[in-house]
Amino acid sequence: MDSKCLLFFALFIIFCVPLATSQEVDDEREFTYDVNSPNGPDHWGEIHPEWSMCNNGDMQSPIDLTHERVQTTSELGRLDRDYKSANTTLTNRGHDMMLRFIGGAGHIHINGTEYQLNQAHWHTPTEHTINGRRFNLELHLVHQSIDEKVAVVGVLYKIGRPDSFLKKMEPYLKALASTREVEKNVGIIDPRQIKIGSRKYYRYIGSLTTPPCDQNVTWTIVRKVRTASREQLRIIREAVHDEADANARPIQPLNNRWVKLYRPDDDETH
């Protein structure tokens, strides 16, 4: 093959072959969380060839954050959030409600890589568990780097006092619940209003928790379990229209992975 042919072939590869992306599917009607369904979690990897990782991957999420496999460290550094307000839309994806930040809403930085905040969505009950305990609600803040690496920050909630950010979202969730529309403009939202309340967090490498279950996702799960009201959970579920009580993927094997727990040097409590 001469140099011109080599150049043409290289350009064909660059411009004509699609780049792999680590994106959750936006239309979730093709799969279900019902473990007894042929489209349930045990069969996600059989629905499409590009979803095979859901069944075959060895670094899948969610996991149980068991203390037996947790290494405490102060070397990970504080979660560096540099968020900003952005215009948003709320979308019913079939099994969850997704808040999309148009054009991104700032960044987090992990190990020198900048990840842009693109969207947030909720799972009920929590997908991750702590020492086998499952809580009531899990918020996922999904970020992506310029080279399409994915980092997700998870916040867990139990039943208690209402959450202030969910309080702000309630009118839009109720509006979608009362119509068959799947998308609603929300306007400007500041993700800095999402309370975390703890510097401690778990960190591990896993996957998307919905198809295509792509791996090498950097997970950060905030250690503090926050509260949301039972009414707020009901509003989230009713907005989805899927007539299901849950949209949480079952716990996946940890295999040979370890989990890090970041605790600052000046924090002597456990």
Secondary structure, DSSP 4 states (H G I P E B T S, - for coil): --HHHHHHHHHHHHHHSPPP-----S-GGG--S-TTSTTSGGGHHHH-GGGTHHHH-SS-S--EE-GGGEEEES-S---EEEE--EEEEEEE-SSSEEEEETT--EEEEETTEEEEEEEEEEESS-SSEETTEE-SEEEEEEEEETT--EEEEEEEEEESSPPHHHHHHHHHHHHHHTSS-SEEEEEEE-GGGS----S-EEEEEEE-SSTT--EEEEEEEESS-EEE-HHHHHHHHHHH-S--S---PPPPP-TT--EEEE--TT----
